[in-house]
């Protein structure tokens, strides 16, 4: 198990935490490739906060080129989970100062932390946040890992906005594509239009989308179907609409009418089915990683 220190501006962390993502530039691509699912991330906010604002665990990695942060694309991204994060209004007061511990590491966007540094950082976090994180050796896995307290007042205090259902489904589709070895993108532009597809999977970063997904939780279903029709016509993409069970009859009506041309091509998936497949896929890849195949 590896431990990493991520450094960024407070305003960038606020945006990243809304998406449960962090991104790195081309400069750090080689380091990004060394990070594995399950690794622990310490989130450090720079001036005026100047301290650790949270702890996270890497859920997956994505290479995507959508703009999340206004100052840059930062395509080499982590998706993280199990976030223990201070509320933003407490960052300046309760962030954990680690400057005496890590010295020059804060100058890097990402740094690998030795175990002795991790133990010192967790000691400071325990003092400041009145909690009890620690690292422990697990002989069955032959590695050290983070042990979290059974009750966590920090988690209870968090006020970071959560993703809505539409964005949660998009996030699952992005991670599913990444796990299957695709280059994934969200809000992918359709050629010569202002329209964007919710999620696409591409075989390489230079190829057109082989899979195109529209997530319909609410809003204009006709527009979503139209975008998928364009994707199929332009790129011969396999096309999918993800919706709730109660919307299936409406989709069927459109396929028997205005969108009869894609009736045999459009795959209709429910949110429940995506969630089920996502969990099975994650478990499968976790087992592969543990077995080493």
Backbone as CSV, one residue per row, in Angstrom:
resi,resn,N_x,N_y,N_z,CA_x,CA_y,CA_z,C_x,C_y,C_z
1,UNK,0.842,-1.191,0.000,0.000,0.000,0.000,0.879,1.243,0.000
2,UNK,0.592,2.158,-0.915,1.353,3.393,-1.001,0.523,4.550,-0.453
3,UNK,1.231,5.559,0.049,0.602,6.757,0.593,1.141,7.964,-0.167
4,UNK,0.240,8.887,-0.523,0.607,10.007,-1.378,0.121,11.325,-0.792
5,UNK,0.893,12.358,-1.023,0.515,13.710,-0.631,0.162,14.488,-1.896
6,UNK,-1.071,14.977,-1.985,-1.513,15.797,-3.103,-1.609,17.247,-2.658
7,UNK,-1.035,18.143,-3.421,-1.002,19.558,-3.062,-1.767,20.380,-4.090
8,UNK,-2.640,21.260,-3.616,-3.405,22.103,-4.532,-3.975,23.323,-3.849
9,UNK,-4.417,24.263,-4.645,-5.035,25.478,-4.118,-6.389,25.153,-3.485
10,UNK,-6.777,25.893,-2.441,-8.085,25.626,-1.798,-9.250,25.663,-2.775
11,UNK,-9.243,26.640,-3.712,-10.360,26.740,-4.648,-10.401,25.546,-5.597
12,UNK,-9.226,24.967,-5.890,-9.203,23.770,-6.736,-9.723,22.555,-5.970
13,UNK,-9.410,22.489,-4.673,-9.922,21.380,-3.867,-11.444,21.447,-3.745
14,UNK,-11.988,22.649,-3.612,-13.442,22.779,-3.502,-14.121,22.189,-4.737
15,UNK,-13.555,22.475,-5.911,-14.124,21.930,-7.154,-13.894,20.421,-7.232
16,UNK,-12.669,19.990,-6.940,-12.346,18.572,-7.013,-13.199,17.725,-6.092
17,UNK,-13.478,18.232,-4.903,-14.265,17.472,-3.937,-15.727,17.345,-4.353
18,UNK,-16.207,18.286,-5.144,-17.571,18.155,-5.658,-17.686,16.988,-6.633
19,UNK,-16.572,16.678,-7.299,-16.565,15.589,-8.294,-15.876,14.324,-7.771
20,UNK,-15.302,14.401,-6.547,-14.476,13.307,-6.023,-13.351,12.955,-6.992
21,UNK,-12.720,13.995,-7.564,-11.634,13.810,-8.520,-10.488,14.770,-8.230
22,UNK,-9.295,14.360,-8.633,-8.139,15.244,-8.653,-7.353,14.958,-9.912
23,UNK,-6.781,16.002,-10.516,-6.090,15.837,-11.780,-4.650,16.314,-11.735
24,UNK,-3.832,15.713,-12.589,-2.422,16.072,-12.705,-2.095,16.404,-14.161
25,UNK,-1.044,17.196,-14.354,-0.610,17.567,-15.695,0.300,16.500,-16.281
26,UNK,0.662,16.685,-17.534,1.556,15.772,-18.249,2.866,15.572,-17.490
27,UNK,3.325,16.609,-16.799,4.583,16.554,-16.044,4.587,15.407,-15.040
28,UNK,3.427,15.096,-14.500,3.346,14.082,-13.444,2.771,12.752,-13.935
29,UNK,2.728,12.549,-15.249,2.127,11.327,-15.782,2.813,10.074,-15.258
30,UNK,4.141,10.073,-15.221,4.870,8.883,-14.759,4.563,8.564,-13.297
31,UNK,4.407,9.607,-12.487,4.059,9.384,-11.076,2.629,8.867,-10.977
32,UNK,1.740,9.477,-11.752,0.328,9.048,-11.768,0.210,7.568,-12.098
33,UNK,1.050,7.088,-13.004,0.998,5.677,-13.407,1.401,4.748,-12.265
34,UNK,2.158,5.247,-11.305,2.596,4.432,-10.167,1.519,4.286,-9.105
35,UNK,0.536,5.164,-9.117,-0.521,5.129,-8.112,-1.505,4.014,-8.449
36,UNK,-1.886,3.239,-7.435,-2.790,2.101,-7.645,-4.100,2.316,-6.900
37,UNK,-5.133,1.618,-7.357,-6.405,1.627,-6.634,-6.186,1.168,-5.197
38,UNK,-6.840,1.847,-4.275,-6.697,1.517,-2.860,-5.650,2.341,-2.143
39,UNK,-4.747,2.986,-2.883,-3.736,3.841,-2.253,-4.400,4.977,-1.485
40,UNK,-3.700,5.482,-0.485,-4.223,6.541,0.376,-3.678,7.899,-0.065
41,UNK,-4.562,8.884,-0.089,-4.208,10.241,-0.478,-4.402,11.192,0.700
42,UNK,-3.402,12.006,0.980,-3.541,13.105,1.939,-3.736,14.382,1.127
43,UNK,-4.810,15.095,1.398,-5.171,16.266,0.612,-4.669,17.531,1.302
44,UNK,-3.720,18.212,0.666,-3.110,19.406,1.253,-3.530,20.635,0.462
45,UNK,-4.075,21.634,1.180,-4.463,22.898,0.561,-3.404,23.956,0.875
46,UNK,-3.016,24.694,-0.150,-1.976,25.705,0.001,-2.551,26.983,0.617
47,UNK,-1.769,28.045,0.583,-2.145,29.336,1.140,-3.517,29.800,0.657
48,UNK,-4.378,30.314,1.534,-4.138,30.675,2.929,-4.408,29.558,3.936
49,UNK,-4.843,28.368,3.462,-5.174,27.278,4.394,-3.906,26.678,4.997
50,UNK,-2.997,26.250,4.126,-1.689,25.715,4.521,-1.791,24.523,5.468
51,UNK,-2.475,23.464,5.003,-2.565,22.274,5.832,-3.368,21.158,5.188
52,UNK,-3.352,19.981,5.844,-4.136,18.832,5.411,-5.603,19.102,5.700
53,UNK,-6.443,18.926,4.667,-7.884,19.148,4.843,-8.676,17.845,4.764
54,UNK,-8.015,16.737,4.414,-8.751,15.487,4.326,-7.881,14.313,3.923
55,UNK,-8.473,13.133,3.999,-7.822,11.877,3.621,-8.767,11.150,2.675
56,UNK,-8.217,10.517,1.640,-9.062,9.804,0.674,-8.376,8.520,0.233
57,UNK,-9.144,7.648,-0.394,-8.615,6.401,-0.944,-8.893,6.369,-2.444
58,UNK,-7.878,6.011,-3.235,-8.039,5.961,-4.686,-9.023,4.858,-5.055
59,UNK,-10.034,5.239,-5.817,-11.022,4.264,-6.285,-10.689,3.797,-7.694
60,UNK,-10.288,4.744,-8.533,-9.889,4.409,-9.899,-9.090,5.569,-10.472
61,UNK,-8.530,5.342,-11.669,-7.793,6.397,-12.371,-8.396,6.568,-13.761
62,UNK,-8.416,7.816,-14.213,-8.978,8.126,-15.518,-8.040,9.045,-16.277
63,UNK,-7.969,8.851,-17.575,-7.342,9.847,-18.437,-8.469,10.481,-19.237
64,UNK,-8.821,11.710,-18.889,-9.926,12.390,-19.554,-9.597,13.868,-19.720
65,UNK,-10.208,14.461,-20.726,-9.804,15.809,-21.132,-10.934,16.828,-21.021
66,UNK,-11.918,16.541,-20.208,-12.968,17.523,-19.962,-12.455,18.574,-18.978
67,UNK,-13.029,19.752,-19.039,-12.610,20.842,-18.153,-13.441,20.818,-16.876
68,UNK,-12.794,20.516,-15.773,-13.429,20.590,-14.457,-12.953,21.846,-13.745
69,UNK,-11.643,22.074,-13.786,-11.052,23.251,-13.160,-10.850,24.328,-14.223
70,UNK,-11.234,25.572,-13.951,-11.181,26.608,-14.986,-9.784,26.964,-15.459
71,UNK,-8.762,26.650,-14.656,-7.402,27.058,-15.010,-6.667,26.031,-15.882
72,UNK,-7.238,24.858,-16.075,-6.550,23.853,-16.886,-7.321,22.555,-16.949
73,UNK,-6.902,21.673,-17.868,-7.591,20.397,-18.046,-7.099,19.360,-17.042
74,UNK,-5.772,19.211,-16.862,-5.200,18.256,-15.912,-5.794,16.854,-16.120
75,UNK,-5.411,16.179,-17.196,-6.122,14.975,-17.643,-5.850,13.694,-16.852
76,UNK,-4.729,13.639,-16.103,-4.379,12.389,-15.407,-5.016,12.429,-14.023
77,UNK,-6.145,11.750,-13.916,-7.028,11.979,-12.772,-7.193,10.754,-11.874
78,UNK,-7.461,11.069,-10.615,-7.851,10.074,-9.621,-9.328,10.271,-9.320
79,UNK,-10.053,9.175,-9.193,-11.374,9.193,-8.582,-11.193,8.597,-7.201
80,UNK,-11.636,9.297,-6.189,-11.388,8.800,-4.830,-12.685,8.633,-4.057
81,UNK,-12.616,7.788,-3.043,-13.771,7.494,-2.199,-13.328,7.501,-0.744
82,UNK,-14.270,7.184,0.138,-13.973,7.159,1.583,-13.276,8.450,2.008
83,UNK,-13.820,9.594,1.599,-13.191,10.875,1.891,-13.555,11.335,3.300
84,UNK,-12.536,11.678,4.072,-12.712,12.285,5.395,-12.245,13.724,5.249
85,UNK,-13.181,14.651,5.200,-12.852,15.993,4.793,-13.451,17.023,5.747
86,UNK,-12.651,17.994,6.103,-13.159,19.087,6.923,-14.130,19.950,6.126
87,UNK,-15.150,20.499,6.768,-16.002,21.451,6.052,-15.189,22.665,5.622
88,UNK,-15.532,23.246,4.505,-14.722,24.327,3.939,-14.578,25.517,4.882
89,UNK,-15.604,25.796,5.670,-15.504,26.952,6.565,-14.577,26.703,7.759
90,UNK,-14.073,25.467,7.907,-13.137,25.149,8.981,-11.721,24.877,8.473
91,UNK,-11.536,24.999,7.166,-10.226,24.665,6.610,-9.100,25.492,7.236
92,UNK,-9.251,26.788,7.268,-8.162,27.635,7.760,-7.887,27.413,9.238
93,UNK,-8.917,27.102,10.004,-8.739,26.921,11.447,-8.272,25.520,11.809
94,UNK,-8.798,24.507,11.111,-8.558,23.115,11.522,-7.668,22.305,10.592
95,UNK,-7.188,22.905,9.497,-6.248,22.181,8.639,-4.996,21.824,9.436
96,UNK,-4.417,20.668,9.131,-3.277,20.162,9.915,-1.967,20.611,9.266
97,UNK,-1.190,21.372,10.011,0.097,21.869,9.520,1.128,20.742,9.520
98,UNK,1.650,20.419,8.335,2.646,19.340,8.237,3.976,19.862,7.685
99,UNK,4.101,21.170,7.581,5.314,21.751,7.006,6.588,21.272,7.701
100,UNK,6.627,21.190,9.041,7.859,20.711,9.691,8.167,19.241,9.391
101,UNK,7.153,18.485,8.965,7.330,17.045,8.739,7.806,16.752,7.326
102,UNK,7.187,17.402,6.354,7.439,17.029,4.959,8.459,17.911,4.255
103,UNK,8.851,19.008,4.869,9.864,19.901,4.300,9.525,20.293,2.866
104,UNK,10.378,19.954,1.897,10.210,20.417,0.525,9.189,19.677,-0.302
105,UNK,8.536,18.655,0.236,7.593,17.859,-0.560,6.385,18.666,-1.030
106,UNK,6.074,19.748,-0.319,4.902,20.541,-0.671,5.079,21.303,-1.976
107,UNK,6.306,21.367,-2.465,6.551,22.055,-3.727,6.093,21.217,-4.914
108,UNK,5.878,19.929,-4.695,5.439,19.030,-5.767,3.917,18.935,-5.790
109,UNK,3.366,18.625,-6.944,1.932,18.414,-7.027,1.506,17.108,-6.380
110,UNK,2.413,16.120,-6.405,2.157,14.811,-5.803,3.480,14.237,-5.323
111,UNK,3.469,13.660,-4.128,4.692,13.074,-3.564,4.362,11.772,-2.858
112,UNK,5.220,10.782,-3.049,5.096,9.514,-2.330,5.629,9.689,-0.916
113,UNK,4.904,9.155,0.075,5.269,9.336,1.477,5.791,8.041,2.076
114,UNK,6.934,8.125,2.721,7.458,6.976,3.461,6.582,6.725,4.680
115,UNK,6.619,5.473,5.169,5.734,5.103,6.273,5.977,5.937,7.524
116,UNK,7.249,6.264,7.802,7.520,7.053,9.002,6.928,8.453,8.899
117,UNK,6.879,9.008,7.668,6.246,10.316,7.485,4.731,10.211,7.663
118,UNK,4.161,9.122,7.142,2.723,8.907,7.286,2.345,8.835,8.761
119,UNK,3.124,8.121,9.547,2.825,7.990,10.974,2.888,9.341,11.683
120,UNK,3.845,10.176,11.292,3.949,11.512,11.896,2.762,12.386,11.495
121,UNK,2.365,12.298,10.228,1.216,13.080,9.766,-0.051,12.649,10.489
122,UNK,-0.251,11.329,10.623,-1.451,10.830,11.314,-1.449,11.221,12.776
123,UNK,-0.282,11.298,13.376,-0.185,11.751,14.769,-0.660,13.195,14.904
124,UNK,-0.266,14.040,13.946,-0.701,15.440,13.970,-2.203,15.547,13.707
125,UNK,-2.717,14.710,12.808,-4.148,14.709,12.517,-4.945,14.307,13.758
126,UNK,-4.457,13.301,14.483,-5.124,12.848,15.704,-5.211,13.970,16.729
127,UNK,-4.129,14.716,16.875,-4.119,15.831,17.837,-5.092,16.934,17.431
128,UNK,-5.084,17.263,16.149,-5.870,18.407,15.689,-7.342,18.082,15.559
129,UNK,-7.653,16.893,15.023,-9.039,16.556,14.717,-9.700,15.708,15.801
130,UNK,-8.955,15.363,16.847,-9.502,14.565,17.955,-10.104,13.253,17.453
131,UNK,-9.354,12.593,16.589,-9.789,11.306,16.058,-8.609,10.357,16.114
132,UNK,-8.720,9.186,15.503,-7.682,8.175,15.720,-7.401,7.358,14.464
133,UNK,-6.896,8.013,13.430,-6.425,7.279,12.261,-5.074,6.658,12.580
134,UNK,-4.808,5.504,11.969,-3.511,4.867,12.158,-3.215,3.971,10.964
135,UNK,-1.986,3.490,10.863,-1.678,2.485,9.842,-1.322,1.181,10.543
136,UNK,-1.698,0.092,9.911,-1.549,-1.225,10.518,-1.059,-2.216,9.469
137,UNK,-0.240,-3.160,9.906,0.255,-4.187,8.993,-0.738,-5.342,8.927
138,UNK,-1.106,-5.745,7.691,-2.021,-6.860,7.473,-1.226,-7.994,6.837
139,UNK,-0.974,-9.027,7.606,-0.123,-10.120,7.133,-0.749,-10.874,5.971
140,UNK,-2.090,-10.952,5.931,-2.749,-11.690,4.851,-2.513,-11.031,3.494
141,UNK,-2.280,-9.712,3.520,-2.037,-8.975,2.281,-0.585,-8.546,2.147
142,UNK,0.187,-8.760,3.212,1.593,-8.381,3.231,1.779,-6.897,2.920
143,UNK,0.994,-6.058,3.601,1.110,-4.627,3.382,0.519,-3.849,4.560
144,UNK,0.909,-2.586,4.627,0.325,-1.664,5.593,-0.873,-0.971,4.955
145,UNK,-1.853,-0.623,5.786,-3.021,0.082,5.273,-3.539,1.027,6.349
146,UNK,-4.358,1.972,5.909,-4.950,2.939,6.825,-6.087,2.288,7.593
147,UNK,-6.090,2.494,8.892,-7.195,2.037,9.740,-7.937,3.276,10.206
148,UNK,-9.236,3.305,9.919,-10.030,4.471,10.285,-10.793,4.211,11.571
149,UNK,-11.056,5.247,12.355,-11.796,5.067,13.601,-13.223,4.624,13.343
150,UNK,-13.794,3.910,14.305,-15.155,3.404,14.130,-16.173,4.528,14.133
151,UNK,-15.890,5.602,14.842,-16.735,6.782,14.787,-15.876,7.930,14.320
152,UNK,-16.411,8.733,13.425,-15.571,9.750,12.790,-16.309,11.080,12.764
153,UNK,-15.956,11.959,13.711,-16.629,13.248,13.761,-16.327,14.111,12.555
154,UNK,-15.240,13.814,11.849,-14.886,14.622,10.685,-15.864,14.358,9.555
155,UNK,-16.160,13.089,9.322,-17.110,12.747,8.269,-18.463,13.405,8.540
156,UNK,-18.879,13.385,9.791,-20.172,13.955,10.145,-20.221,15.455,9.892
157,UNK,-19.064,16.109,9.932,-19.026,17.558,9.777,-18.987,18.016,8.329
158,UNK,-18.707,17.094,7.418,-18.486,17.521,6.034,-19.698,18.219,5.437
159,UNK,-19.424,19.289,4.678,-20.506,19.997,3.999,-20.239,20.115,2.515
160,UNK,-19.386,19.206,1.982,-19.104,19.202,0.556,-20.341,18.718,-0.197
161,UNK,-20.773,19.420,-1.244,-21.966,18.987,-1.983,-21.788,17.590,-2.569
162,UNK,-22.851,16.810,-2.557,-22.786,15.468,-3.129,-23.261,15.508,-4.586
163,UNK,-22.859,14.511,-5.352,-23.266,14.450,-6.742,-24.743,14.079,-6.835
164,UNK,-25.444,14.661,-7.820,-26.816,14.258,-8.034,-26.844,12.914,-8.757
165,UNK,-28.048,12.355,-8.928,-28.147,10.999,-9.491,-27.594,10.936,-10.906
166,UNK,-27.878,11.953,-11.704,-27.382,11.996,-13.079,-25.860,11.920,-13.106
167,UNK,-25.206,12.727,-12.280,-23.733,12.751,-12.263,-23.146,11.485,-11.656
168,UNK,-23.849,10.879,-10.707,-23.374,9.620,-10.129,-23.355,8.508,-11.180
169,UNK,-24.411,8.467,-11.999,-24.460,7.446,-13.059,-23.358,7.706,-14.081
170,UNK,-23.158,8.968,-14.443,-22.069,9.311,-15.366,-20.734,8.854,-14.801
171,UNK,-20.521,9.089,-13.505,-19.263,8.702,-12.883,-19.061,7.188,-12.940
172,UNK,-20.132,6.442,-12.701,-20.025,4.984,-12.786,-19.664,4.543,-14.199
173,UNK,-20.289,5.147,-15.191,-20.000,4.795,-16.590,-18.559,5.116,-16.957
174,UNK,-18.045,6.232,-16.475,-16.653,6.597,-16.731,-15.705,5.569,-16.117
175,UNK,-15.973,5.194,-14.886,-15.111,4.216,-14.213,-15.213,2.842,-14.858
176,UNK,-16.412,2.457,-15.261,-16.592,1.166,-15.923,-15.788,1.102,-17.216
177,UNK,-15.846,2.163,-18.002,-15.084,2.200,-19.239,-13.590,2.143,-18.994
178,UNK,-13.138,2.874,-17.983,-11.709,2.872,-17.647,-11.250,1.476,-17.242
179,UNK,-12.054,0.806,-16.430,-11.693,-0.546,-15.986,-11.637,-1.528,-17.154
180,UNK,-12.427,-1.260,-18.193,-12.422,-2.135,-19.373,-11.329,-1.763,-20.370
181,UNK,-10.532,-0.760,-20.035,-9.387,-0.411,-20.866,-9.648,0.651,-21.923
182,UNK,-10.796,1.326,-21.853,-11.107,2.368,-22.821,-10.559,3.724,-22.362
183,UNK,-10.362,4.624,-23.317,-10.191,6.036,-23.009,-11.590,6.609,-22.840
184,UNK,-11.843,7.278,-21.723,-13.206,7.721,-21.428,-13.282,9.238,-21.392
185,UNK,-14.444,9.751,-21.770,-14.679,11.195,-21.753,-16.113,11.476,-21.349
186,UNK,-16.310,12.569,-20.652,-17.667,13.039,-20.400,-17.892,14.343,-21.147
187,UNK,-19.150,14.626,-21.444,-19.517,15.836,-22.194,-18.704,15.932,-23.484
188,UNK,-18.736,14.881,-24.274,-17.948,14.775,-25.503,-18.689,15.460,-26.656
189,UNK,-18.007,16.379,-27.326,-18.634,17.184,-28.381,-18.966,16.354,-29.620
190,UNK,-20.155,16.586,-30.166,-20.551,15.971,-31.432,-20.109,16.894,-32.562
191,UNK,-19.444,16.337,-33.542,-18.874,17.109,-34.641,-19.897,18.036,-35.287
192,UNK,-19.471,19.318,-35.471,-20.265,20.341,-36.168,-21.592,20.668,-35.491
193,UNK,-21.691,20.405,-34.209,-22.881,20.799,-33.452,-22.425,21.345,-32.106
194,UNK,-23.355,21.900,-31.357,-23.060,22.352,-30.000,-23.452,21.302,-28.964
195,UNK,-23.866,20.154,-29.450,-24.336,19.107,-28.550,-23.176,18.295,-27.976
196,UNK,-23.407,17.733,-26.808,-22.390,16.925,-26.135,-23.023,15.640,-25.619
197,UNK,-22.299,14.547,-25.792,-22.733,13.242,-25.270,-22.285,13.132,-23.814
198,UNK,-23.151,12.613,-22.956,-22.829,12.511,-21.527,-21.511,11.774,-21.289
199,UNK,-21.395,10.558,-21.837,-20.193,9.739,-21.629,-19.892,8.972,-22.906
200,UNK,-18.622,8.939,-23.276,-18.205,8.071,-24.390,-17.004,7.242,-23.965
201,UNK,-16.906,6.065,-24.594,-15.714,5.222,-24.468,-15.056,5.162,-25.837
202,UNK,-13.732,5.298,-25.857,-12.982,5.215,-27.109,-11.871,4.188,-26.965
203,UNK,-11.570,3.480,-28.040,-10.547,2.438,-27.986,-9.160,3.025,-27.774
204,UNK,-8.909,4.207,-28.331,-7.667,4.943,-28.094,-8.025,6.419,-28.003
205,UNK,-7.068,7.218,-27.542,-7.325,8.648,-27.413,-7.485,9.332,-28.773
206,UNK,-7.058,8.656,-29.838,-7.148,9.242,-31.179,-8.371,8.761,-31.958
207,UNK,-9.102,7.798,-31.428,-10.217,7.210,-32.180,-11.543,7.870,-31.826
208,UNK,-12.531,7.633,-32.673,-13.878,8.139,-32.408,-14.547,7.234,-31.373
209,UNK,-15.630,7.691,-30.753,-16.286,6.878,-29.716,-16.830,5.550,-30.264
210,UNK,-16.476,4.487,-29.594,-17.045,3.185,-29.939,-18.337,2.926,-29.166
211,UNK,-18.484,3.601,-28.008,-19.678,3.488,-27.175,-20.107,4.901,-26.761
212,UNK,-21.392,5.173,-26.833,-21.921,6.484,-26.447,-23.103,6.292,-25.500
213,UNK,-23.095,7.036,-24.395,-24.121,6.889,-23.358,-24.790,8.236,-23.078
214,UNK,-26.096,8.226,-23.000,-26.854,9.360,-22.495,-27.590,8.920,-21.236
215,UNK,-27.463,9.713,-20.184,-28.139,9.419,-18.919,-29.372,10.312,-18.818
216,UNK,-30.527,9.689,-18.776,-31.777,10.455,-18.703,-32.456,10.176,-17.361
217,UNK,-32.270,11.106,-16.439,-32.968,11.032,-15.153,-34.162,11.976,-15.174
218,UNK,-33.971,13.084,-15.850,-35.033,14.069,-16.059,-34.621,14.914,-17.252
219,UNK,-35.448,15.862,-17.631,-35.078,16.732,-18.734,-35.626,16.255,-20.061
220,UNK,-34.936,16.634,-21.141,-35.435,16.447,-22.497,-34.993,15.097,-23.065
221,UNK,-35.883,14.116,-23.013,-35.569,12.779,-23.523,-35.381,12.809,-25.039
222,UNK,-36.182,13.594,-25.733,-36.080,13.678,-27.193,-34.681,14.150,-27.594
223,UNK,-34.151,15.125,-26.872,-32.820,15.643,-27.171,-31.749,14.583,-26.921
224,UNK,-31.891,13.836,-25.824,-30.927,12.772,-25.518,-30.921,11.711,-26.615
225,UNK,-32.106,11.325,-27.078,-32.208,10.320,-28.136,-31.612,10.851,-29.439
226,UNK,-31.831,12.137,-29.699,-31.297,12.750,-30.914,-29.772,12.724,-30.912
227,UNK,-29.164,12.982,-29.768,-27.700,12.957,-29.669,-27.156,11.556,-29.917
228,UNK,-27.842,10.568,-29.405,-27.402,9.192,-29.626,-27.557,8.787,-31.095
229,UNK,-28.613,9.261,-31.719,-28.806,8.991,-33.146,-27.656,9.593,-33.961
230,UNK,-27.267,10.826,-33.627,-26.134,11.466,-34.297,-24.850,10.677,-34.081
231,UNK,-24.633,10.206,-32.858,-23.420,9.452,-32.550,-23.335,8.180,-33.387
232,UNK,-24.463,7.524,-33.548,-24.480,6.304,-34.348,-24.235,6.595,-35.826
233,UNK,-24.821,7.682,-36.319,-24.662,8.038,-37.723,-23.242,8.515,-38.037
234,UNK,-22.667,9.316,-37.131,-21.342,9.898,-37.366,-20.214,8.894,-37.165
235,UNK,-20.298,8.128,-36.091,-19.164,7.296,-35.667,-19.471,5.800,-35.664
236,UNK,-20.710,5.432,-35.992,-21.133,4.036,-35.897,-20.955,3.497,-34.474
237,UNK,-21.182,4.385,-33.510,-21.028,4.011,-32.101,-22.148,3.074,-31.658
238,UNK,-21.834,2.213,-30.720,-22.876,1.484,-30.001,-23.521,2.490,-29.047
239,UNK,-24.826,2.577,-29.039,-25.491,3.659,-28.309,-26.372,3.110,-27.184
240,UNK,-26.376,3.853,-26.068,-27.068,3.416,-24.852,-27.785,4.607,-24.219
241,UNK,-28.964,4.367,-23.732,-29.642,5.346,-22.891,-29.848,4.691,-21.521
242,UNK,-29.488,5.421,-20.469,-29.643,4.928,-19.101,-30.726,5.761,-18.435
243,UNK,-31.749,5.103,-17.931,-32.865,5.845,-17.359,-33.498,5.051,-16.225
244,UNK,-34.466,5.666,-15.592,-35.219,4.972,-14.545,-36.273,4.061,-15.167
245,UNK,-36.711,3.102,-14.375,-37.712,2.132,-14.831,-38.968,2.821,-15.346
246,UNK,-39.398,3.890,-14.668,-40.657,4.536,-15.031,-40.595,5.276,-16.371
247,UNK,-39.390,5.467,-16.918,-39.254,6.174,-18.201,-39.179,5.232,-19.408
248,UNK,-39.161,3.940,-19.168,-38.939,2.990,-20.262,-40.054,3.017,-21.306
249,UNK,-41.293,3.196,-20.861,-42.398,3.226,-21.823,-42.300,4.448,-22.726
250,UNK,-41.839,5.565,-22.188,-41.666,6.780,-22.977,-40.575,6.581,-24.038
251,UNK,-39.480,5.900,-23.650,-38.399,5.604,-24.595,-38.914,4.690,-25.695
252,UNK,-39.686,3.687,-25.309,-40.245,2.748,-26.275,-41.152,3.454,-27.279
253,UNK,-41.947,4.413,-26.797,-42.830,5.178,-27.676,-42.026,5.958,-28.712
254,UNK,-40.938,6.584,-28.289,-40.093,7.345,-29.214,-39.428,6.428,-30.241
255,UNK,-39.034,5.230,-29.796,-38.387,4.285,-30.722,-39.365,3.752,-31.756
256,UNK,-40.627,3.736,-31.420,-41.643,3.283,-32.366,-42.166,4.426,-33.235
257,UNK,-41.650,5.641,-32.962,-42.087,6.802,-33.722,-40.922,7.541,-34.343
258,UNK,-40.567,8.699,-33.754,-39.566,9.598,-34.335,-38.190,8.961,-34.483
259,UNK,-37.881,7.983,-33.641,-36.528,7.406,-33.652,-36.547,5.923,-34.067
260,UNK,-37.464,5.597,-34.973,-37.564,4.207,-35.426,-36.273,3.711,-36.066
261,UNK,-35.455,4.643,-36.619,-34.217,4.243,-37.307,-33.183,3.622,-36.372
262,UNK,-33.271,3.944,-35.106,-32.291,3.381,-34.164,-32.925,2.351,-33.224
263,UNK,-34.126,1.925,-33.550,-34.831,0.991,-32.664,-34.032,-0.286,-32.433
264,UNK,-33.418,-0.813,-33.461,-32.644,-2.042,-33.301,-31.220,-1.818,-32.842
265,UNK,-30.844,-0.562,-32.669,-29.461,-0.237,-32.299,-29.334,0.276,-30.858
266,UNK,-30.350,0.964,-30.385,-30.284,1.567,-29.050,-30.475,0.517,-27.965
267,UNK,-29.571,0.497,-27.027,-29.686,-0.377,-25.864,-30.211,0.437,-24.698
268,UNK,-31.250,-0.059,-24.065,-31.894,0.656,-22.964,-31.477,0.004,-21.651
269,UNK,-30.886,0.783,-20.777,-30.388,0.284,-19.500,-31.025,1.061,-18.358
270,UNK,-31.375,0.358,-17.301,-31.902,1.049,-16.123,-30.756,1.446,-15.201
271,UNK,-31.023,2.443,-14.357,-30.027,2.876,-13.376,-29.661,1.708,-12.465
272,UNK,-30.665,0.925,-12.068,-30.412,-0.228,-11.194,-29.457,-1.225,-11.847
273,UNK,-29.637,-1.443,-13.151,-28.775,-2.414,-13.850,-27.332,-1.902,-13.912
274,UNK,-27.165,-0.604,-14.151,-25.822,-0.020,-14.182,-25.161,-0.151,-12.814
275,UNK,-25.908,0.138,-11.764,-25.355,0.037,-10.407,-24.939,-1.402,-10.100
276,UNK,-25.764,-2.362,-10.510,-25.457,-3.769,-10.265,-24.203,-4.187,-11.018
277,UNK,-24.120,-3.814,-12.307,-22.955,-4.174,-13.105,-21.700,-3.504,-12.572
278,UNK,-21.835,-2.250,-12.161,-20.706,-1.491,-11.620,-20.109,-2.200,-10.392
279,UNK,-20.979,-2.634,-9.487,-20.506,-3.314,-8.273,-19.832,-4.644,-8.618
280,UNK,-20.434,-5.403,-9.533,-19.845,-6.681,-9.937,-18.495,-6.469,-10.623
281,UNK,-18.422,-5.456,-11.477,-17.183,-5.175,-12.190,-16.076,-4.775,-11.218
282,UNK,-16.419,-3.931,-10.251,-15.426,-3.497,-9.259,-14.912,-4.693,-8.458
283,UNK,-15.817,-5.583,-8.076,-15.430,-6.755,-7.304,-14.550,-7.679,-8.132
284,UNK,-14.900,-7.843,-9.397,-14.121,-8.683,-10.308,-12.691,-8.167,-10.442
285,UNK,-12.539,-6.880,-10.680,-11.206,-6.310,-10.865,-10.423,-6.304,-9.548
286,UNK,-11.128,-6.155,-8.448,-10.460,-6.234,-7.149,-9.897,-7.624,-6.921
287,UNK,-10.675,-8.650,-7.256,-10.216,-10.038,-7.113,-9.027,-10.314,-8.030
288,UNK,-9.095,-9.806,-9.271,-7.976,-9.981,-10.210,-6.687,-9.383,-9.634
289,UNK,-6.843,-8.194,-9.061,-5.675,-7.512,-8.485,-5.101,-8.301,-7.318
290,UNK,-5.981,-8.832,-6.466,-5.530,-9.597,-5.291,-4.837,-10.893,-5.714
291,UNK,-5.385,-11.541,-6.743,-4.809,-12.803,-7.216,-3.537,-12.561,-7.998
292,UNK,-3.475,-11.403,-8.660,-2.278,-11.062,-9.427,-2.334,-11.533,-10.859
293,UNK,-3.530,-11.482,-11.460,-3.668,-11.894,-12.869,-4.214,-10.738,-13.694
